[in-house]
Amino acid sequence: MNALIVEDEDLSVRRLKKMIGEVAPSLDIAGVTDSIEQTVEWVLENRGAGHADPDLIFLDIELSDGQSFEIFNRIEVSSAIIFTTSYDEYALQAFRHNSIDYLLKPVHRDDLQRALHKYEKMRVQPETDHSLAGIRKLLEDFKKASSVEYRQRFLVKQGQKMLSIEVGEIAYFFTDDRYSFFMTDSNQKMLVDYTLDELAESLDPSRFFRINRGMMVTHRSVDKIDPYFGNRLALTLRPTHNKEALVSREKVGDFKIWMGK
């Protein structure tokens, strides 16, 4: 049994390979590709050499040249698919009751074991349609479920005026004495009428990362990253922040992957 890994993040590839070696040592990695174009070429060349398609494909949804769904429009895929994705779990409910599984990044050992166990059951007792038509139906469900409208601006009060601030101008959010604020790139501190939990739900997770209960940062706001005791990370932010900006221990792995995108 063999598999193709389609993933454009080196760290994710290494992590997935390591875990596959631990939980399914008999599963051979036939290849690794990092884009739609390279994947299509790999499959066609593999077929041209007289080889069967891989039994299983670990397929990242967001690739460097677009969403991997495009692969199914370019070539017929007979392999079983396990999607890997950074999308929020609640946007993926369509996947739960389908023979095609998914893994949220960073991939965890238990989730990988569950997905491979599900795949083994499918091989012995196919229960649902994972043909190209079935995949397309699943992807349509996914697109409907994941069409989230993220907040684009905030209306805030400055003195007697009201200002509309674009999300792209915000460096980071933080809490201070039970109130929520954001700091703009131009070093303006603004009060917002939302909790950090509410902000986390309304902001694009590809742009904002919640490093702890009291702070969310953007990529560009992180000027320096240093190790910190307790397996945490200490961030130096720009504009500067008057308190420590610490990445909590349980978020360090996700933060590293997010920063590498």
C-alpha atoms as one frame of an Amber mdcrd trajectory, in Angstrom:
protein
   0.000   0.000   0.000   1.374   3.427  -0.899   0.475   7.087  -0.634   1.132
  10.442  -2.255   1.511  13.523  -0.050   0.364  16.798  -1.613   1.512  19.588
   0.693   3.365  22.896   0.198   4.699  23.315   3.754   7.960  21.499   4.448
   7.279  21.320   8.184   3.889  19.697   7.589   5.427  17.181   5.177   8.107
  16.188   7.677   5.577  15.925  10.487   3.177  13.797   8.441   5.933  11.495
   7.178   7.203  10.955  10.715   3.756  10.091  12.063   2.967   7.763   9.152
   6.218   5.925   9.902   5.103   5.545  13.509   1.453   4.542  13.110   1.497
   2.836   9.677   5.062   1.670   8.882   3.780  -0.525   6.019   2.423   2.532
   4.171   5.044   3.584   1.626   5.320   7.225   0.568   5.377   7.047  -3.231
   5.979  10.766  -3.676   5.537  14.320  -2.408   4.229  17.234  -4.498   3.609
  20.840  -3.501   1.245  22.316  -6.101  -1.674  21.562  -8.401   0.616  21.595
 -11.438   3.235  19.324  -9.916   0.606  16.872  -8.672  -1.030  16.557 -12.074
   2.390  16.018 -13.674   3.373  13.435 -11.054   0.199  11.388 -11.569   0.481
  11.473 -15.356   4.174  10.547 -15.296   3.479   7.772 -12.795   0.810   6.356
 -15.108   3.081   6.779 -18.136   5.690   4.647 -16.392   3.108   1.859 -16.066
   2.467   2.306 -12.335  -0.945   2.259 -10.695  -2.224   5.370  -8.956  -1.337
   5.557  -5.249  -3.826   3.851  -2.955  -4.165   6.982  -0.854  -3.535  10.704
  -1.258  -3.017  13.101   1.652  -4.220  16.297   0.006  -3.748  19.804   1.398
  -6.670  22.035   0.404  -4.717  25.298   0.059  -1.677  24.958  -2.219   0.763
  27.532  -3.549  -1.058  27.776  -6.895  -4.659  27.524  -5.687  -7.134  25.157
  -4.066  -6.360  21.503  -4.660  -9.953  20.883  -5.779  -8.725  21.978  -9.215
  -6.771  18.705  -9.504 -10.077  16.824  -9.913 -10.967  19.065 -12.849  -7.654
  18.320 -14.561  -7.367  14.536 -14.166  -9.438  11.589 -12.988  -8.388  10.483
  -9.531  -8.990   6.898  -8.466  -7.122   7.118  -5.142  -8.862   7.483  -1.800
  -8.420  11.012  -0.427  -7.648  12.243   3.072  -7.719  16.032   3.074  -5.391
  18.041   5.303  -6.402  21.597   6.079  -6.054  24.581   8.381  -9.737  25.472
   7.981 -11.707  25.821  11.175 -13.327  22.554  12.249 -16.832  24.040  12.176
 -16.500  24.802   8.468 -15.879  21.122   7.772 -18.965  19.381   9.080 -19.727
  18.119   5.562 -16.682  15.864   5.822 -17.760  14.077   8.991 -20.304  11.753
   7.389 -18.444  11.016   4.177 -16.069   8.210   3.318 -13.387  10.808   2.588
 -11.779  11.928   5.832  -9.906  15.104   6.742  -7.132  16.073   9.144  -6.866
  19.490  10.751  -3.357  20.925  10.774  -1.152  20.501  12.657  -1.944  16.819
  12.205  -2.086  14.822  15.440  -1.217  11.158  15.852  -4.673  10.073  17.068
  -6.399  11.827  14.160  -4.061  10.166  11.659  -4.722   6.746  13.180  -8.467
   7.372  13.006  -8.293   8.370   9.341  -6.145   5.398   8.354  -8.432   3.042
  10.258 -11.389   4.495   8.380  -9.534   4.004   5.102  -8.798   0.354   5.931
 -12.497  -0.233   6.621 -13.370   1.373   3.275 -11.019  -0.985   1.457 -12.639
  -4.047   2.995 -16.239  -2.869   3.046 -16.865   0.135   0.763 -19.872   1.927
   2.172 -20.227   5.191   0.271 -19.307   6.793  -3.002 -15.758   8.124  -3.182
 -15.688   8.257  -6.968 -14.999  11.505  -8.781 -18.724  12.349  -8.669 -18.753
  11.704  -4.932 -15.716  13.902  -4.415 -17.279  16.739  -6.383 -20.487  16.515
  -4.326 -18.393  16.640  -1.158 -16.441  19.655  -2.375 -19.635  21.525  -3.192
 -20.825  20.872   0.370 -17.477  22.051   1.678 -17.531  25.272  -0.301 -21.013
  26.094   1.004 -19.979  25.339   4.578 -16.749  27.295   4.423 -17.991  30.458
   2.690 -17.411  32.612   5.774 -17.558  36.409   5.559 -14.750  37.763   7.745
 -14.848  41.256   9.236 -13.184  43.883   7.029 -13.283  47.010   9.234 -14.128
  48.358  12.688 -16.000  51.528  13.622 -14.303  53.034  16.680 -14.616  56.214
  18.678 -11.759  58.710  18.902 -12.686  61.714  21.022 -15.893  63.089  19.570
 -15.311  61.417  16.178 -16.095  57.984  14.801 -13.416  56.358  12.660 -13.651
  53.398  10.298 -10.423  51.369  10.544  -9.605  48.752   7.930  -8.600  45.353
   9.304  -5.451  45.571   7.167  -4.297  48.544   9.288  -4.435  46.567  12.549
  -1.214  45.070  13.919  -2.639  43.156  16.899  -5.511  42.891  19.396  -5.123
  42.620  23.165  -7.080  42.831  26.405  -6.309  45.215  29.238  -8.335  45.376
  32.461 -11.218  43.407  30.881 -11.434  45.715  27.851 -10.384  44.844  24.303
  -8.149  47.055  22.178  -6.282  46.958  18.926  -3.034  48.620  17.965  -2.674
  49.936  14.437   0.500  49.831  12.376   0.781  53.579  13.006   0.829  52.962
  16.797  -2.741  54.068  17.533  -4.480  52.277  20.410  -8.232  51.857  19.862
 -10.961  50.458  22.108 -13.314  47.886  20.530 -16.670  46.665  21.858 -15.943
  42.955  21.394 -14.394  40.251  23.519 -11.364  38.410  22.180 -13.530  35.306
  21.759 -15.905  37.278  19.523 -12.987  38.762  17.588 -11.456  35.326  17.030
 -14.699  34.149  15.437 -15.060  37.166  13.137 -11.472  37.589  11.876  -9.698
  35.640   9.142  -7.505  33.007  10.893  -4.988  33.152   8.064  -4.299  36.797
   9.050  -4.750  36.740  12.838  -3.476  34.187  15.356  -4.566  34.054  18.986
  -1.317  33.415  20.872  -2.994  33.283  24.308  -6.265  34.191  26.008  -5.499
  37.909  25.856  -3.812  38.591  22.515  -4.145  38.074  18.751  -1.309  38.999
  16.393  -0.666  39.396  12.671   2.401  38.080  10.841   3.823  41.532  10.265
   3.463  42.518  13.932   5.924  39.794  15.007   9.380  41.376  14.969  11.260
  38.727  16.963  10.608  35.270  18.444  12.541  33.965  21.447  12.277  30.776
  23.518  10.635  31.243  26.917  10.509  28.978  29.938   7.650  26.489  30.168
   8.032  25.570  26.460   6.507  28.902  25.460   7.643  31.621  23.065   8.171
  35.322  23.766   7.344  37.735  20.946   8.734  41.187  20.347   5.980  43.117
  18.593   5.850  46.151  16.385   4.490  48.555  17.358   5.896  47.712  20.778
   3.574  46.393  23.468   3.911  47.345  27.129   3.364  43.780  28.382   4.894
  40.416  27.601   3.467  38.805  24.454   3.766  35.074  25.145   2.653  32.202
  22.938   1.063  29.680  25.299   2.564  26.201  25.376  -0.409  24.470  23.732
  -0.374  26.955  20.831   3.364  26.885  20.024   3.105  24.157  17.366   0.186
  25.799  15.552   1.870  29.205  15.799   5.062  27.946  14.131   3.091  26.516
  11.235   0.983  29.691  10.912   4.095  31.889  10.907   5.632  29.749   8.173
   2.783  30.257   5.715
